[in-house]
């Protein structure tokens, strides 16, 4: 069993927990993820490692309450335990040799982008961070990003905080103004990452995207997390759990990924509603 040592609400639907898992904390790197089960009857869900405290053996996870399992996980309190916490899985984000980087985060994807920004800064890179949310009430991790960024830009869709607009607006302005980046790392909703890639393409800036498709076992066996990669005129199947989660943004078939990602939205909503009713009844 893995103890929930700390729990914090970041916004109305996003929760941060620190889990006691010393072996995972010892080896986890930015960009990697874990798979957990809340209890023995629960489903397996992947969550990105949002930070580690190796000294105390703690692994930070940040999740959005969207389905049945995240609803049950959110019902847990500090001092409670969860059944399984397996990791680290996936390939860590490559940061070696990067001198100047632009980190673009959207929504809960900022939970993944923040430790990457931290790692880049600690490796000596100049870090520009652009993060975006629908409105002020959904903002998370602002202070953390500011602490690891040489330049920080906040965007909201409705203009209620920071600048009005989406994350591609300042990115395009900087690129058109002659700003040079060794790499752009984009992490967030698929549609956001797709348009970051389209924005960067005319300027030939490498773009890395972090993919989070449907996933079950995390070992490449189930095939649920498959992605289509277009490389040298050929379509190649890759698996986010073992080949990623980071991929060359110019090669990802985003339209297919978005179509597959919508497959279980109605089921997820229904499952969460049933779970909420069960939790209320005790």
C-alpha positions in Angstrom: 0.0 0.0 0.0 1.1 3.5 -0.7 0.3 6.3 1.7 -1.1 9.7 0.7 1.1 12.0 2.7 -0.1 15.3 1.4 -3.2 16.5 -0.5 -3.9 19.9 -1.9 -6.6 21.4 -4.1 -5.1 23.5 -6.9 -8.4 24.5 -8.5 -12.0 23.3 -8.4 -11.2 20.2 -10.4 -7.4 19.7 -10.1 -5.9 17.9 -7.1 -2.2 17.5 -6.0 -1.1 14.6 -3.9 2.3 13.4 -2.6 2.5 9.7 -2.3 5.0 7.7 -0.2 6.8 5.6 -2.8 10.6 5.8 -2.1 11.7 3.4 -4.9 9.8 5.4 -7.5 11.1 8.7 -6.1 14.6 7.5 -6.3 14.5 6.9 -10.1 11.7 9.1 -11.6 12.8 11.7 -14.1 10.8 14.6 -15.6 8.5 13.4 -18.4 8.0 9.9 -16.9 4.7 8.6 -15.4 3.3 6.1 -13.0 0.3 3.8 -13.2 -1.9 3.5 -10.1 -4.9 1.6 -8.8 -6.8 3.1 -5.9 -8.0 -0.3 -4.7 -7.9 -4.0 -5.8 -11.1 -3.6 -7.8 -10.1 -0.4 -9.4 -8.9 0.4 -12.9 -5.3 1.3 -13.8 -4.8 5.0 -14.7 -1.6 6.7 -15.8 -0.5 9.9 -14.2 2.6 11.9 -14.9 5.2 12.4 -12.2 4.9 16.1 -11.2 7.9 16.1 -8.9 9.8 14.0 -6.4 11.3 14.4 -3.0 13.9 11.7 -3.0 15.0 12.4 0.6 11.5 11.8 2.0 10.6 9.2 -0.6 7.6 11.2 -2.0 6.2 11.4 -5.5 4.0 14.2 -6.5 1.0 13.6 -8.8 -1.5 16.1 -10.1 -4.8 15.0 -11.6 -8.0 16.4 -12.9 -11.2 14.9 -11.6 -12.9 13.7 -14.8 -13.9 10.1 -14.4 -14.9 7.4 -11.9 -11.3 6.6 -10.8 -10.2 10.2 -10.3 -13.4 10.8 -8.3 -12.6 7.9 -6.0 -9.0 9.0 -5.7 -10.1 12.5 -4.8 -12.3 11.0 -2.0 -9.1 9.8 -0.3 -7.6 11.9 2.5 -4.2 12.5 3.9 -3.1 9.3 5.7 -5.2 7.0 3.5 -3.4 4.6 1.2 -3.8 3.4 -2.4 -3.3 -0.1 -3.7 -0.8 0.1 -6.5 1.7 2.8 -7.6 4.0 1.5 -10.4 6.8 3.4 -12.1 8.6 5.2 -13.3 7.4 4.3 -16.8 8.1 5.9 -20.2 11.1 7.7 -21.5 12.3 10.8 -19.6 12.2 14.1 -21.4 15.5 14.7 -23.3 17.1 18.0 -22.0 20.8 17.4 -22.6 22.4 20.1 -24.8 19.4 22.4 -24.8 20.6 26.0 -24.1 17.4 27.9 -24.9 14.0 26.4 -24.6 10.4 27.5 -24.7 8.0 25.5 -22.5 4.4 25.8 -23.5 1.8 24.4 -21.1 -2.0 24.3 -21.2 -4.4 23.5 -18.5 -3.6 20.5 -16.4 -0.8 19.7 -18.8 1.1 22.4 -16.8 1.6 19.7 -14.2 3.8 17.8 -16.7 5.4 21.0 -18.1 6.5 22.4 -14.7 9.0 19.7 -13.8 10.4 19.8 -17.3 10.9 23.6 -16.9 12.6 23.0 -13.6 14.9 20.3 -15.0 15.9 22.6 -18.0 16.6 25.5 -15.6 18.7 23.3 -13.3 20.6 22.1 -16.4 21.6 25.6 -17.2 19.2 26.4 -20.0 17.5 29.8 -20.5 13.8 29.0 -20.0 10.8 30.9 -21.4 7.5 29.6 -20.1 4.1 30.2 -21.7 1.1 28.7 -19.8 -2.5 29.1 -20.6 -5.9 28.4 -19.0 -9.6 29.0 -19.9 -9.9 31.5 -17.0 -8.4 32.8 -13.8 -10.1 30.3 -11.6 -8.3 27.4 -13.3 -4.8 28.7 -13.0 -2.3 26.3 -11.3 1.4 26.3 -10.6 2.0 29.9 -11.5 4.6 30.6 -8.7 6.4 27.4 -9.5 6.7 28.3 -13.2 7.9 31.8 -12.3 10.6 30.3 -10.1 12.1 28.2 -12.9 11.6 30.7 -15.8 13.8 33.5 -17.1 10.7 34.8 -19.0 7.1 33.9 -18.0 3.9 34.6 -19.8 0.4 33.9 -18.5 -2.5 33.6 -21.0 -6.3 33.1 -20.4 -8.9 32.5 -23.1 -11.2 35.1 -21.6 -8.6 37.6 -20.5 -9.5 37.3 -16.8 -5.9 36.9 -15.9 -2.6 37.6 -17.6 -3.0 38.3 -21.3 -6.0 37.6 -23.4 -5.7 34.7 -25.9 -4.2 31.3 -26.3 -0.6 30.2 -25.9 0.2 30.5 -29.6 -0.2 34.2 -29.6 2.9 35.2 -27.7 4.8 32.2 -29.2 4.1 33.6 -32.7 5.0 37.1 -31.6 8.4 35.9 -30.3 9.2 33.8 -33.3 8.3 36.6 -35.7 10.4 39.0 -33.7 13.5 36.8 -34.3 13.5 34.9 -31.0 15.5 31.7 -31.4 14.9 28.5 -29.4 16.8 25.3 -29.5 13.5 23.5 -28.9 9.9 24.1 -28.0 8.3 21.7 -25.6 4.5 21.7 -25.7 2.4 19.9 -23.1 -1.4 20.2 -22.9 -4.6 19.4 -24.8 -4.1 17.8 -28.2 -5.6 20.7 -30.0 -3.2 23.1 -28.2 -0.2 21.0 -29.1 -1.3 20.7 -32.7 -1.5 24.5 -33.1 1.9 25.0 -31.3 3.4 22.8 -34.0 1.7 24.7 -36.8 2.8 28.0 -35.3 6.5 26.9 -35.1 6.6 25.1 -38.4 7.4 28.2 -40.6 10.3 29.0 -38.4 11.8 25.4 -38.4 12.0 25.2 -34.6 12.0 21.6 -33.3 8.9 20.9 -31.3 8.5 18.1 -28.7 5.0 17.2 -27.6 4.0 15.0 -24.7 1.2 12.5 -25.7 -1.3 11.1 -23.2 -3.6 8.7 -25.0 -5.8 6.0 -23.6 -3.5 3.6 -21.7 -4.0 0.4 -19.7 -0.9 -1.7 -18.9 2.0 0.8 -19.6 4.2 -1.9 -21.1 3.2 -1.7 -24.8 1.3 -5.0 -24.6 -2.3 -3.7 -24.8 -1.8 -1.4 -27.8 -4.4 1.1 -26.5 -1.9 4.0 -26.4 -0.9 3.6 -30.1 -0.1 6.7 -32.2 0.4 7.1 -35.9 3.8 8.8 -36.7 4.4 10.1 -40.2 8.1 9.8 -40.9 9.8 10.0 -44.3 6.5 9.4 -46.1 5.6 6.3 -44.1 3.0 5.8 -41.4 4.6 4.2 -38.3 2.8 2.9 -35.2 4.3 3.9 -31.9 3.2 3.4 -28.3 3.1 6.3 -25.9 3.9 4.1 -22.9 7.2 2.7 -24.1 8.2 4.9 -27.0 7.1 8.2 -25.4 5.4 10.0 -24.0 7.5 12.6 -25.8 7.4 12.7 -29.6 8.5 14.9 -32.5 5.5 17.2 -32.9 5.9 17.4 -36.7 5.4 13.6 -37.0 2.3 13.1 -34.8 -1.1 12.5 -36.5 -3.0 14.8 -34.1 -6.3 14.4 -35.9 -6.3 10.6 -35.4 -5.2 11.0 -31.8 -8.0 13.5 -31.1 -10.6 11.1 -32.6 -9.4 8.2 -30.5 -9.2 10.3 -27.4 -12.9 11.2 -27.7 -14.0 7.5 -27.8 -14.9 7.2 -24.1 -16.0 10.7 -23.1 -19.6 9.7 -22.6 -18.7 6.5 -20.8 -16.3 8.4 -18.5 -18.9 11.1 -17.7 -21.6 8.4 -16.9 -19.1 6.4 -14.7 -18.2 9.5 -12.8 -21.8 10.4 -12.1 -22.5 6.9 -10.8 -19.4 7.0 -8.6 -20.4 10.4 -7.2 -23.8 9.1 -6.2 -22.2 6.0 -4.6 -19.8 8.1 -2.6 -22.6 10.4 -1.4 -24.5 7.4 -0.1 -21.4 6.3 1.7 
